[in-house]
Amino acid sequence: MKHLLIILISILLLSSFLTSCEKNEEILYRWETSSGWEWKYYAQGTYTFSDGRKFKGKWKDGKPWNGTVYDKDGNVTSKYVNGELHK
């Protein structure tokens, strides 16, 4: 019984490390287009590229919207403002 309790406590402690992640929020809204209404979302978070660069900021319809791009060393390389890249 003692061993089972130790195993259970260990699993609970280790699972908190495995399930921790950055919290991202999304806002779902309806958008009227010429072809009718569409559901779109607006979110924020961080995307890390395979070469180590990162984008931190807000996303709109799956694309960077407002945020900052960093190189692998953490230096700012460019910014997105309303979906446009500014170096």
Rosetta constraint file for C-alpha pairs under 8 A:
AtomPair CA 1 CA 5 HARMONIC 6.40 0.50
AtomPair CA 2 CA 6 HARMONIC 6.34 0.50
AtomPair CA 3 CA 7 HARMONIC 6.16 0.50
AtomPair CA 4 CA 8 HARMONIC 6.10 0.50
AtomPair CA 5 CA 9 HARMONIC 6.17 0.50
AtomPair CA 6 CA 10 HARMONIC 6.11 0.50
AtomPair CA 7 CA 11 HARMONIC 6.20 0.50
AtomPair CA 8 CA 12 HARMONIC 6.33 0.50
AtomPair CA 9 CA 13 HARMONIC 6.21 0.50
AtomPair CA 10 CA 14 HARMONIC 6.09 0.50
AtomPair CA 11 CA 15 HARMONIC 5.87 0.50
AtomPair CA 12 CA 16 HARMONIC 6.68 0.50
AtomPair CA 13 CA 17 HARMONIC 7.40 0.50
AtomPair CA 14 CA 18 HARMONIC 6.63 0.50
AtomPair CA 15 CA 19 HARMONIC 6.08 0.50
AtomPair CA 16 CA 20 HARMONIC 6.08 0.50
AtomPair CA 22 CA 45 HARMONIC 7.70 0.50
AtomPair CA 23 CA 45 HARMONIC 7.64 0.50
AtomPair CA 24 CA 43 HARMONIC 6.96 0.50
AtomPair CA 24 CA 44 HARMONIC 5.80 0.50
AtomPair CA 24 CA 45 HARMONIC 5.42 0.50
AtomPair CA 25 CA 43 HARMONIC 5.52 0.50
AtomPair CA 25 CA 44 HARMONIC 6.05 0.50
AtomPair CA 25 CA 45 HARMONIC 7.75 0.50
AtomPair CA 26 CA 41 HARMONIC 6.29 0.50
AtomPair CA 26 CA 42 HARMONIC 5.46 0.50
AtomPair CA 26 CA 43 HARMONIC 4.17 0.50
AtomPair CA 26 CA 44 HARMONIC 6.94 0.50
AtomPair CA 27 CA 41 HARMONIC 5.37 0.50
AtomPair CA 27 CA 42 HARMONIC 5.07 0.50
AtomPair CA 27 CA 43 HARMONIC 6.25 0.50
AtomPair CA 28 CA 39 HARMONIC 6.85 0.50
AtomPair CA 28 CA 40 HARMONIC 5.84 0.50
AtomPair CA 28 CA 41 HARMONIC 4.41 0.50
AtomPair CA 28 CA 42 HARMONIC 6.57 0.50
AtomPair CA 29 CA 39 HARMONIC 5.75 0.50
AtomPair CA 29 CA 40 HARMONIC 5.57 0.50
AtomPair CA 29 CA 41 HARMONIC 6.10 0.50
AtomPair CA 30 CA 37 HARMONIC 6.42 0.50
AtomPair CA 30 CA 38 HARMONIC 5.62 0.50
AtomPair CA 30 CA 39 HARMONIC 4.61 0.50
AtomPair CA 30 CA 40 HARMONIC 6.23 0.50
AtomPair CA 31 CA 37 HARMONIC 5.57 0.50
AtomPair CA 31 CA 38 HARMONIC 5.19 0.50
AtomPair CA 31 CA 39 HARMONIC 6.15 0.50
AtomPair CA 31 CA 40 HARMONIC 6.78 0.50
AtomPair CA 32 CA 36 HARMONIC 5.78 0.50
AtomPair CA 32 CA 37 HARMONIC 4.42 0.50
AtomPair CA 32 CA 38 HARMONIC 6.31 0.50
AtomPair CA 33 CA 37 HARMONIC 5.88 0.50
AtomPair CA 33 CA 38 HARMONIC 7.14 0.50
AtomPair CA 40 CA 60 HARMONIC 7.86 0.50
AtomPair CA 40 CA 61 HARMONIC 6.00 0.50
AtomPair CA 41 CA 60 HARMONIC 6.18 0.50
AtomPair CA 41 CA 61 HARMONIC 5.75 0.50
AtomPair CA 42 CA 58 HARMONIC 7.20 0.50
AtomPair CA 42 CA 59 HARMONIC 5.76 0.50
AtomPair CA 42 CA 60 HARMONIC 4.62 0.50
AtomPair CA 42 CA 61 HARMONIC 6.58 0.50
AtomPair CA 43 CA 58 HARMONIC 5.53 0.50
AtomPair CA 43 CA 59 HARMONIC 5.03 0.50
AtomPair CA 43 CA 60 HARMONIC 6.42 0.50
AtomPair CA 44 CA 56 HARMONIC 7.77 0.50
AtomPair CA 44 CA 57 HARMONIC 5.42 0.50
AtomPair CA 44 CA 58 HARMONIC 3.95 0.50
AtomPair CA 44 CA 59 HARMONIC 5.59 0.50
AtomPair CA 45 CA 56 HARMONIC 5.92 0.50
AtomPair CA 45 CA 57 HARMONIC 5.65 0.50
AtomPair CA 45 CA 58 HARMONIC 6.36 0.50
AtomPair CA 45 CA 59 HARMONIC 7.65 0.50
AtomPair CA 46 CA 54 HARMONIC 6.82 0.50
AtomPair CA 46 CA 55 HARMONIC 5.58 0.50
AtomPair CA 46 CA 56 HARMONIC 4.43 0.50
AtomPair CA 46 CA 57 HARMONIC 6.48 0.50
AtomPair CA 47 CA 54 HARMONIC 5.60 0.50
AtomPair CA 47 CA 55 HARMONIC 5.20 0.50
AtomPair CA 47 CA 56 HARMONIC 6.61 0.50
AtomPair CA 48 CA 52 HARMONIC 6.28 0.50
AtomPair CA 48 CA 53 HARMONIC 5.89 0.50
AtomPair CA 48 CA 54 HARMONIC 4.40 0.50
AtomPair CA 48 CA 55 HARMONIC 6.53 0.50
AtomPair CA 49 CA 53 HARMONIC 5.24 0.50
AtomPair CA 49 CA 54 HARMONIC 6.00 0.50
AtomPair CA 51 CA 72 HARMONIC 7.19 0.50
AtomPair CA 52 CA 71 HARMONIC 6.73 0.50
AtomPair CA 52 CA 72 HARMONIC 4.46 0.50
AtomPair CA 53 CA 69 HARMONIC 7.07 0.50
AtomPair CA 53 CA 70 HARMONIC 5.52 0.50
AtomPair CA 53 CA 71 HARMONIC 4.46 0.50
AtomPair CA 53 CA 72 HARMONIC 4.78 0.50
AtomPair CA 54 CA 69 HARMONIC 5.60 0.50
AtomPair CA 54 CA 70 HARMONIC 5.16 0.50
AtomPair CA 54 CA 71 HARMONIC 6.61 0.50
AtomPair CA 54 CA 72 HARMONIC 7.34 0.50
AtomPair CA 55 CA 64 HARMONIC 7.83 0.50
AtomPair CA 55 CA 67 HARMONIC 6.84 0.50
AtomPair CA 55 CA 68 HARMONIC 5.67 0.50
AtomPair CA 55 CA 69 HARMONIC 4.46 0.50
AtomPair CA 55 CA 70 HARMONIC 6.43 0.50
AtomPair CA 56 CA 67 HARMONIC 5.54 0.50
AtomPair CA 56 CA 68 HARMONIC 5.48 0.50
AtomPair CA 56 CA 69 HARMONIC 6.57 0.50
AtomPair CA 57 CA 64 HARMONIC 7.40 0.50
AtomPair CA 57 CA 65 HARMONIC 7.48 0.50
AtomPair CA 57 CA 66 HARMONIC 5.73 0.50
AtomPair CA 57 CA 67 HARMONIC 3.91 0.50
AtomPair CA 57 CA 68 HARMONIC 6.33 0.50
AtomPair CA 58 CA 64 HARMONIC 6.31 0.50
AtomPair CA 58 CA 65 HARMONIC 5.49 0.50
AtomPair CA 58 CA 66 HARMONIC 5.13 0.50
AtomPair CA 58 CA 67 HARMONIC 5.96 0.50
AtomPair CA 59 CA 63 HARMONIC 5.34 0.50
AtomPair CA 59 CA 64 HARMONIC 4.57 0.50
AtomPair CA 59 CA 65 HARMONIC 4.87 0.50
AtomPair CA 59 CA 66 HARMONIC 6.97 0.50
AtomPair CA 60 CA 64 HARMONIC 6.45 0.50
AtomPair CA 60 CA 65 HARMONIC 5.65 0.50
AtomPair CA 63 CA 83 HARMONIC 7.37 0.50
AtomPair CA 64 CA 80 HARMONIC 6.74 0.50
AtomPair CA 64 CA 83 HARMONIC 6.02 0.50
AtomPair CA 65 CA 80 HARMONIC 5.86 0.50
AtomPair CA 65 CA 81 HARMONIC 6.19 0.50
AtomPair CA 65 CA 82 HARMONIC 5.12 0.50
AtomPair CA 65 CA 83 HARMONIC 4.08 0.50
AtomPair CA 65 CA 84 HARMONIC 7.30 0.50
AtomPair CA 66 CA 79 HARMONIC 7.39 0.50
AtomPair CA 66 CA 80 HARMONIC 4.88 0.50
AtomPair CA 66 CA 81 HARMONIC 4.77 0.50
AtomPair CA 66 CA 82 HARMONIC 5.63 0.50
AtomPair CA 66 CA 83 HARMONIC 6.46 0.50
AtomPair CA 67 CA 79 HARMONIC 5.71 0.50
AtomPair CA 67 CA 80 HARMONIC 5.18 0.50
AtomPair CA 67 CA 81 HARMONIC 6.92 0.50
AtomPair CA 68 CA 76 HARMONIC 6.89 0.50
AtomPair CA 68 CA 77 HARMONIC 7.82 0.50
AtomPair CA 68 CA 78 HARMONIC 6.09 0.50
AtomPair CA 68 CA 79 HARMONIC 4.38 0.50
AtomPair CA 68 CA 80 HARMONIC 6.24 0.50
AtomPair CA 69 CA 76 HARMONIC 5.93 0.50
AtomPair CA 69 CA 77 HARMONIC 5.72 0.50
AtomPair CA 69 CA 78 HARMONIC 5.19 0.50
AtomPair CA 69 CA 79 HARMONIC 5.79 0.50
AtomPair CA 69 CA 80 HARMONIC 7.85 0.50
AtomPair CA 70 CA 74 HARMONIC 5.23 0.50
AtomPair CA 70 CA 75 HARMONIC 5.22 0.50
AtomPair CA 70 CA 76 HARMONIC 4.49 0.50
AtomPair CA 70 CA 77 HARMONIC 5.46 0.50
AtomPair CA 70 CA 78 HARMONIC 7.25 0.50
AtomPair CA 71 CA 75 HARMONIC 5.43 0.50
AtomPair CA 71 CA 76 HARMONIC 6.54 0.50
AtomPair CA 71 CA 77 HARMONIC 6.35 0.50
AtomPair CA 77 CA 87 HARMONIC 6.51 0.50
AtomPair CA 78 CA 85 HARMONIC 6.94 0.50
AtomPair CA 78 CA 86 HARMONIC 5.65 0.50
AtomPair CA 78 CA 87 HARMONIC 4.32 0.50
AtomPair CA 79 CA 85 HARMONIC 5.84 0.50
AtomPair CA 79 CA 86 HARMONIC 5.22 0.50
AtomPair CA 79 CA 87 HARMONIC 6.42 0.50
AtomPair CA 80 CA 84 HARMONIC 5.27 0.50
AtomPair CA 80 CA 85 HARMONIC 4.55 0.50
AtomPair CA 80 CA 86 HARMONIC 6.00 0.50
AtomPair CA 81 CA 85 HARMONIC 6.62 0.50
AtomPair CA 81 CA 86 HARMONIC 7.28 0.50
